Amino acid sequence: MSDKFNTLKARTESVLCNTYGRYPMGITKAVGSRLTDLDGREYVDLLAGIAVCNLGHSRPEIARVMAEQAQKLVHVSNLFYQEEQVAYAEELTKWMGLGKAFFCNSGAEANEGAIKLARRYMRTIKKRDAYEIVTLDGSFHGRTLATLTATGQPKVKEYFGPLPEGFVTVPWNDPAALDKAITDKTAAVLVELIQGEGGVRPMSTEYAVAVERICRDKDVLLMVDEIQTGMGRTGNFMAYQHYGLSPDVVTLAKGLANGLPMGAVVATDDAAAGFAPGAHATTFGGGGVITAVALEVLRIMKDEDLVNRARTEGQHFLGRLHDLVDEFPDQLEEARGVGLICGLVFKEPAAWAWQAMLAKGFVLNCTQERVLRFLPPLSTPRADLDAAVEALREILSA
Ligand SMILES: Cc1ncc(COP(=O)(O)O)c(C=O)c1O
């Protein structure tokens, strides 16, 4: 480690809360699909700030929109009608085929909003005292008290009790368990269709269809957390489109504004009727700069056909990961993913592989101990993906 890095690390540790297991590098620049560290070394970014900078880093078009909007209207509050916010909501709801949006600032806040919407919808529209939210084992929904309670991973809850009431977690891929867990107290089922943090686990179509059928039979809301999988990542604009589902509520964040903090709850007109003036709010949600940028993100996605690109490049990349599994059956269990959310599952803990890839100049992530997770910008050149596969081959052969 260089002196520059050690100094930055020591300063970080002295003034920032110790909440992150950080990578052994300080980043000074992020442009396109490249990151530059403190010592001027370049890396291929296969993480995109954890599925955030889907268009690549520091796009000049976005910088221009941000600068122009910053000189016109930054923040006035949601007490006022604002053109930028409406223009973006019109476009986003059109892309999603849903009726109404609520804008906030993060994924956890979007899920909090969805949970509140489901409870209020049941009580005010359905006239039922239903409040329970059913979630799945292995899921990740955020770090606020409600969303960590909704999360199906014990490690995120440790030491934070007492946890809020009204959450039930059921086993993954078990329709009978879900069916049984839904009672007259259930307001909604909240699922990730591809568990990202949970190790890139795609749901089977049969199970996804069963989840929707059960929600319809029991008359509870189907809420899909697309915070990691939405915005074109899977090769469809939303992952629910792969499964042919019609969710009542969808939560988004990460890729919405290509790096600026934004979250959204998007709902059918019927479900959205659960909110009323004064029922839910957030000071910064949907401000002028963020919504102008988010609209530009959709324009670029359309112009560069990034959703289809994620599908074709994802197929290519996943195919090459499958080849590695065939080549290294002693070390690798499987390759899985949809579009450009891909996981390479090792038979043993894979932290060494993540470190070896970093040493070769590739930034990615290791989740659930044994899964290398790839979330590259949707605009990543194919040559970068192929180079990553070659680097993986080298470290697996070593
Ligand atoms: C599926 C999913 N839901 C919720 C969240 C929480 O989002 P945030 O960190 O913006 O609160 C994440 C973050 O990784 C996520 O992947």
The ligand as an SDF file (V2000), in Angstrom:
LIG
                    3D

 16 16  0  0  0  0  0  0  0  0999 V2000
  -32.7080   -5.0370   -3.4570 C   0  0  0  0  0  0  0  0  0  0  0  0
  -32.3070   -3.8810   -2.5890 C   0  0  0  0  0  0  0  0  0  0  0  0
  -33.2320   -3.2900   -1.8370 N   0  0  0  0  0  0  0  0  0  0  0  0
  -32.9210   -2.2460   -1.0500 C   0  0  0  0  0  0  0  0  0  0  0  0
  -31.6400   -1.7580   -0.9820 C   0  0  0  0  0  0  0  0  0  0  0  0
  -31.3180   -0.5860   -0.0840 C   0  0  0  0  0  0  0  0  0  0  0  0
  -31.0240    0.5300   -0.8570 O   0  0  0  0  0  0  0  0  0  0  0  0
  -30.2410    1.7800   -0.2020 P   0  0  0  0  0  0  0  0  0  0  0  0
  -28.8750    1.3130    0.1460 O   0  0  0  0  0  0  0  0  0  0  0  0
  -30.2700    2.8260   -1.2750 O   0  0  0  0  0  0  0  0  0  0  0  0
  -31.0250    2.1900    0.9980 O   0  0  0  0  0  0  0  0  0  0  0  0
  -30.6390   -2.3620   -1.7410 C   0  0  0  0  0  0  0  0  0  0  0  0
  -29.2320   -1.8960   -1.6390 C   0  0  0  0  0  0  0  0  0  0  0  0
  -28.3020   -2.5880   -1.9310 O   0  0  0  0  0  0  0  0  0  0  0  0
  -30.9810   -3.4560   -2.5690 C   0  0  0  0  0  0  0  0  0  0  0  0
  -30.0550   -4.0790   -3.3120 O   0  0  0  0  0  0  0  0  0  0  0  0
  1  2  1  0
  2  3  1  0
  2 15  2  0
  3  4  2  0
  4  5  1  0
  5  6  1  0
  5 12  2  0
  6  7  1  0
  7  8  1  0
  8  9  2  0
  8 10  1  0
  8 11  1  0
 12 13  1  0
 12 15  1  0
 13 14  2  0
 15 16  1  0
M  END
$$$$
